Amino acid sequence: MQPFVGALALLGLTAALVCAVYAVSAFTALPGTPAAAPYLSGGLPVEHAVSRYHVRWYVITLVFLAFDMEMVFMYPWALVVTSVGPKAVVEMFAFLALLMVGVLYAWREGAFRWA
């Protein structure tokens, strides 16, 4: 239990800070302000904030995350490719080929069609 004391103390401090922020927000809110009003735009909301999106946007988001993760792995690879040698180049091209298979699958399924 001894190694986890610091982590538990940090977790408790974070929870207390979140509760304090909510309490200050509740006490300092102006009376009569609607909680669902838009923030700084001045217009009335047209639909609920948790309205549904078309499923196409979820697929596009997953494709974006795949390419985002590609960049996360490519930057450290670019730093060590010269010290590791040809093995690193082969592994990166295998990784890129796997991502290309995912892109081709998304293309075949029509994820990139806008109409």
Secondary structure, 3 states (H helix, E strand, C coil): CHHHHHHHHHHHHHHHHHHHHHHHHHHHCCCCCCCCCCCCCCCCCCCCCCCCCCHHHHHHHHHHHHHHHHHHHHHHHHHHHHHHCHHHHHHHHHHHHHHHHHHHHHHHCCCCCCC
